[in-house]
Amino acid sequence: MTITNPPLRRARRPVGSKEDKVRSVRISDEVWARARNRAAREGVTISHVLLSIVEGYGAGAVDLPKVSVSYSGRTPSGKKGGGRS
């Protein structure tokens, strides 16, 4: 008879984070489900995933792709673009 231990999981709250504030983010249900499923397969929590990404971004180890926004000839306020007023 072989006994196997379940995979180790990271703690829900990392040691020392007792005073960290709870934050809110807007994420679609589809994206959240994919991330949650991957985290579960890898034996980590979504909190661990998000903390790792945000820490890496803050430390300069994670870069986001450059994005440019086009307003189809209109400024963000809705006025026609092309000149300054």
C-alpha positions as protocol buffer text, in pm:
chain_id: "A"
residue {
  index: 1
  type: MET
  ca { x: 0 y: 0 z: 0 }
}
residue {
  index: 2
  type: THR
  ca { x: 143 y: 335 z: -105 }
}
residue {
  index: 3
  type: ILE
  ca { x: 39 y: 657 z: 65 }
}
residue {
  index: 4
  type: THR
  ca { x: 91 y: 976 z: -128 }
}
residue {
  index: 5
  type: ASN
  ca { x: 72 y: 1321 z: 21 }
}
residue {
  index: 6
  type: PRO
  ca { x: -135 y: 1584 z: -158 }
}
residue {
  index: 7
  type: PRO
  ca { x: 68 y: 1851 z: -338 }
}
residue {
  index: 8
  type: LEU
  ca { x: 183 y: 2135 z: -115 }
}
residue {
  index: 9
  type: ARG
  ca { x: -24 y: 2451 z: -143 }
}
residue {
  index: 10
  type: ARG
  ca { x: 88 y: 2798 z: -58 }
}
residue {
  index: 11
  type: ALA
  ca { x: -82 y: 2948 z: 244 }
}
residue {
  index: 12
  type: ARG
  ca { x: -386 y: 3166 z: 177 }
}
residue {
  index: 13
  type: ARG
  ca { x: -216 y: 3457 z: 349 }
}
residue {
  index: 14
  type: PRO
  ca { x: 161 y: 3480 z: 331 }
}
residue {
  index: 15
  type: VAL
  ca { x: 335 y: 3518 z: 665 }
}
residue {
  index: 16
  type: GLY
  ca { x: 372 y: 3883 z: 755 }
}
residue {
  index: 17
  type: SER
  ca { x: 83 y: 4011 z: 543 }
}
residue {
  index: 18
  type: LYS
  ca { x: -163 y: 4039 z: 830 }
}
residue {
  index: 19
  type: GLU
  ca { x: -186 y: 4417 z: 793 }
}
residue {
  index: 20
  type: ASP
  ca { x: -207 y: 4423 z: 411 }
}
residue {
  index: 21
  type: LYS
  ca { x: -523 y: 4588 z: 279 }
}
residue {
  index: 22
  type: VAL
  ca { x: -774 y: 4400 z: 70 }
}
residue {
  index: 23
  type: ARG
  ca { x: -781 y: 4539 z: -288 }
}
residue {
  index: 24
  type: SER
  ca { x: -1044 y: 4516 z: -560 }
}
residue {
  index: 25
  type: VAL
  ca { x: -989 y: 4468 z: -932 }
}
residue {
  index: 26
  type: ARG
  ca { x: -1228 y: 4428 z: -1223 }
}
residue {
  index: 27
  type: ILE
  ca { x: -1169 y: 4106 z: -1417 }
}
residue {
  index: 28
  type: SER
  ca { x: -1412 y: 3930 z: -1651 }
}
residue {
  index: 29
  type: ASP
  ca { x: -1558 y: 3599 z: -1536 }
}
residue {
  index: 30
  type: GLU
  ca { x: -1392 y: 3419 z: -1830 }
}
residue {
  index: 31
  type: VAL
  ca { x: -1043 y: 3550 z: -1750 }
}
residue {
  index: 32
  type: TRP
  ca { x: -1091 y: 3485 z: -1377 }
}
residue {
  index: 33
  type: ALA
  ca { x: -1201 y: 3124 z: -1439 }
}
residue {
  index: 34
  type: ARG
  ca { x: -902 y: 3050 z: -1664 }
}
residue {
  index: 35
  type: ALA
  ca { x: -662 y: 3198 z: -1410 }
}
residue {
  index: 36
  type: ARG
  ca { x: -830 y: 3020 z: -1118 }
}
residue {
  index: 37
  type: ASN
  ca { x: -818 y: 2686 z: -1301 }
}
residue {
  index: 38
  type: ARG
  ca { x: -449 y: 2724 z: -1386 }
}
residue {
  index: 39
  type: ALA
  ca { x: -366 y: 2829 z: -1029 }
}
residue {
  index: 40
  type: ALA
  ca { x: -552 y: 2525 z: -896 }
}
residue {
  index: 41
  type: ARG
  ca { x: -360 y: 2294 z: -1132 }
}
residue {
  index: 42
  type: GLU
  ca { x: -33 y: 2449 z: -1012 }
}
residue {
  index: 43
  type: GLY
  ca { x: -134 y: 2433 z: -646 }
}
residue {
  index: 44
  type: VAL
  ca { x: -132 y: 2807 z: -574 }
}
residue {
  index: 45
  type: THR
  ca { x: -397 y: 3066 z: -493 }
}
residue {
  index: 46
  type: ILE
  ca { x: -510 y: 3350 z: -716 }
}
residue {
  index: 47
  type: SER
  ca { x: -387 y: 3587 z: -444 }
}
residue {
  index: 48
  type: HIS
  ca { x: -38 y: 3441 z: -479 }
}
residue {
  index: 49
  type: VAL
  ca { x: -53 y: 3478 z: -859 }
}
residue {
  index: 50
  type: LEU
  ca { x: -167 y: 3842 z: -844 }
}
residue {
  index: 51
  type: LEU
  ca { x: 82 y: 3933 z: -571 }
}
residue {
  index: 52
  type: SER
  ca { x: 367 y: 3778 z: -773 }
}
residue {
  index: 53
  type: ILE
  ca { x: 269 y: 3971 z: -1086 }
}
residue {
  index: 54
  type: VAL
  ca { x: 221 y: 4304 z: -908 }
}
residue {
  index: 55
  type: GLU
  ca { x: 548 y: 4265 z: -714 }
}
residue {
  index: 56
  type: GLY
  ca { x: 732 y: 4188 z: -1038 }
}
residue {
  index: 57
  type: TYR
  ca { x: 576 y: 4486 z: -1212 }
}
residue {
  index: 58
  type: GLY
  ca { x: 662 y: 4718 z: -925 }
}
residue {
  index: 59
  type: ALA
  ca { x: 1021 y: 4592 z: -919 }
}
residue {
  index: 60
  type: GLY
  ca { x: 1060 y: 4644 z: -1295 }
}
residue {
  index: 61
  type: ALA
  ca { x: 1087 y: 4273 z: -1369 }
}
residue {
  index: 62
  type: VAL
  ca { x: 755 y: 4260 z: -1559 }
}
residue {
  index: 63
  type: ASP
  ca { x: 683 y: 4489 z: -1854 }
}
residue {
  index: 64
  type: LEU
  ca { x: 346 y: 4539 z: -2017 }
}
residue {
  index: 65
  type: PRO
  ca { x: 306 y: 4558 z: -2394 }
}
residue {
  index: 66
  type: LYS
  ca { x: 290 y: 4912 z: -2531 }
}
residue {
  index: 67
  type: VAL
  ca { x: -63 y: 5010 z: -2630 }
}
residue {
  index: 68
  type: SER
  ca { x: -175 y: 5307 z: -2835 }
}
residue {
  index: 69
  type: VAL
  ca { x: -531 y: 5435 z: -2835 }
}
residue {
  index: 70
  type: SER
  ca { x: -711 y: 5569 z: -3140 }
}
residue {
  index: 71
  type: TYR
  ca { x: -1024 y: 5783 z: -3114 }
}
residue {
  index: 72
  type: SER
  ca { x: -1132 y: 5772 z: -3482 }
}
residue {
  index: 73
  type: GLY
  ca { x: -1078 y: 6142 z: -3541 }
}
residue {
  index: 74
  type: ARG
  ca { x: -1232 y: 6251 z: -3213 }
}
residue {
  index: 75
  type: THR
  ca { x: -1064 y: 6351 z: -2891 }
}
residue {
  index: 76
  type: PRO
  ca { x: -1142 y: 6166 z: -2566 }
}
residue {
  index: 77
  type: SER
  ca { x: -1393 y: 6445 z: -2483 }
}
residue {
  index: 78
  type: GLY
  ca { x: -1585 y: 6370 z: -2803 }
}
residue {
  index: 79
  type: LYS
  ca { x: -1480 y: 6683 z: -2994 }
}
residue {
  index: 80
  type: LYS
  ca { x: -1337 y: 6660 z: -3345 }
}
residue {
  index: 81
  type: GLY
  ca { x: -961 y: 6629 z: -3333 }
}
residue {
  index: 82
  type: GLY
  ca { x: -698 y: 6792 z: -3545 }
}
residue {
  index: 83
  type: GLY
  ca { x: -625 y: 7115 z: -3368 }
}
residue {
  index: 84
  type: ARG
  ca { x: -592 y: 7261 z: -3024 }
}
residue {
  index: 85
  type: SER
  ca { x: -861 y: 7487 z: -2888 }
}
